[in-house]
Amino acid sequence: MNPPDNDVLWARGLRHTHDRSPALLGVSLGVREGEILGVLGPHGAGKTTLLRCLSGELLPEQGEVWFNSSPVHTLGATARERLRRERFGWIDSSPQLLPELTVRENAALPLLLCGVPYRTARADAQEWLDRLDIGGAARKRPGRLLQAERQRVAIARALVNRPSVVFADEPTAPLHRADRAQVLRILTSAARSHGITVVLASNEPEVVSLADRVVTLVDGRFTAGMPQQEREDADSCSASV
Ligand SMILES: Nc1ncnc2c1ncn2[C@@H]1O[C@H](COP(=O)(O)OP(=O)(O)OP(=O)(O)O)[C@@H](O)[C@H]1O
């Protein structure tokens, strides 16, 4: 079966174990272009493993991942790394910013790694920082910012090269309730206005409530919220392995 044309990401029959502990047990899904997909599930459900497989960071033991109708699971490590650098953005629960660089240099990093000239990268990074309301801190070092401000810089960095897909893994986990709502609004509205697809994983229903669609992962399998066709595909994949 080939991926549908309108799915930017498509996965079928993903299975993976970490140190003999099963993390994914036959997961299939499609993500439409520009969609914000919430992946909800308790701790240990396999959310991070799923996002790592979808982004090409981790090769699943079984199953297929396709991006824009091209296979990711058959690419070598270098090609997958390039795909992640050029087409994907990643936001973690704790913003991993480089302390020696300024906020603006941190936000510009994905562009610099893709060979964009320094001045252009700096200007683009400043634009995103301004959009995310953190432009005034551009010359500061990350250590001088609050956690919620650092997370906004991480969002700017994830969006600066206009990726096709942003993977956000518990992006609000370390934040206070008020900061959470604000960071989520910023992320989703920036993605929507630029047509960027987001896969947003969390164990909290309120975090994924801004998504267009929510799938629920429990013990490495999807449960409620999964379209019938995908559930049938997952079942047939699970049954066949
Ligand atoms: N690098 C690893 N080594 C060993 N086991 C791992 C590793 N990564 C994940 N696991 C295990 O795989 C299962 C799924 O983990 P995963 O991190 O994907 O779930 P999660 O839903 O993201 O959980 P959380 O919400 O706690 O981050 C868990 O049982 C976890 O302990």
The ligand as a Tripos MOL2 file, in Angstrom:
@<TRIPOS>MOLECULE
LIG
   31    33     1     0     0
SMALL
NO_CHARGES

@<TRIPOS>ATOM
      1 N1         16.2760    4.6180   25.5650 N.pl3     1 LIG1
      2 C1         15.4750    3.7420   26.2000 C.ar      1 LIG1
      3 N2         16.0010    2.6530   26.8090 N.ar      1 LIG1
      4 C2         15.2070    1.7530   27.4400 C.ar      1 LIG1
      5 N3         13.8680    1.8490   27.5150 N.ar      1 LIG1
      6 C3         13.3070    2.9200   26.9490 C.ar      1 LIG1
      7 C4         14.0620    3.9190   26.2600 C.ar      1 LIG1
      8 N4         13.2250    4.8660   25.7750 N.ar      1 LIG1
      9 C5         11.9910    4.4790   26.1460 C.ar      1 LIG1
     10 N5         12.0430    3.3180   26.8430 N.ar      1 LIG1
     11 C6         10.8770    2.5780   27.3630 C.3       1 LIG1
     12 O1          9.9720    2.4150   26.2820 O.3       1 LIG1
     13 C7          8.6300    2.6470   26.7140 C.3       1 LIG1
     14 C8          8.0420    3.8170   25.9430 C.3       1 LIG1
     15 O2          8.7880    4.9890   26.2680 O.3       1 LIG1
     16 P1          8.4920    6.4070   25.6310 P.3       1 LIG1
     17 O3          9.5060    7.3590   26.2010 O.co2     1 LIG1
     18 O4          8.4260    6.2840   24.1700 O.co2     1 LIG1
     19 O5          7.0460    6.7130   26.2200 O.3       1 LIG1
     20 P2          6.3620    8.1310   26.4950 P.3       1 LIG1
     21 O6          4.9150    7.9150   26.2480 O.co2     1 LIG1
     22 O7          7.0480    9.1960   25.7180 O.co2     1 LIG1
     23 O8          6.6240    8.3310   28.0370 O.3       1 LIG1
     24 P3          6.8270    9.7160   28.8440 P.3       1 LIG1
     25 O9          5.5160   10.4350   28.8090 O.co2     1 LIG1
     26 O10         7.1930    9.2580   30.2240 O.co2     1 LIG1
     27 O11         7.9400   10.4600   28.1620 O.co2     1 LIG1
     28 C9          8.7130    2.8900   28.2230 C.3       1 LIG1
     29 O12         8.4920    1.6660   28.8640 O.3       1 LIG1
     30 C10        10.1290    3.3660   28.4260 C.3       1 LIG1
     31 O13        10.5850    3.0560   29.7160 O.3       1 LIG1
@<TRIPOS>BOND
     1     1     2 1
     2     2     3 ar
     3     2     7 ar
     4     3     4 ar
     5     4     5 ar
     6     5     6 ar
     7     6     7 ar
     8     6    10 ar
     9     7     8 ar
    10     8     9 ar
    11     9    10 ar
    12    10    11 1
    13    11    12 1
    14    11    30 1
    15    12    13 1
    16    13    14 1
    17    13    28 1
    18    14    15 1
    19    15    16 1
    20    16    17 2
    21    16    18 1
    22    16    19 1
    23    19    20 1
    24    20    21 2
    25    20    22 1
    26    20    23 1
    27    23    24 1
    28    24    25 2
    29    24    26 1
    30    24    27 1
    31    28    29 1
    32    28    30 1
    33    30    31 1
@<TRIPOS>SUBSTRUCTURE
     1 LIG1         1 GROUP 0 **** ****
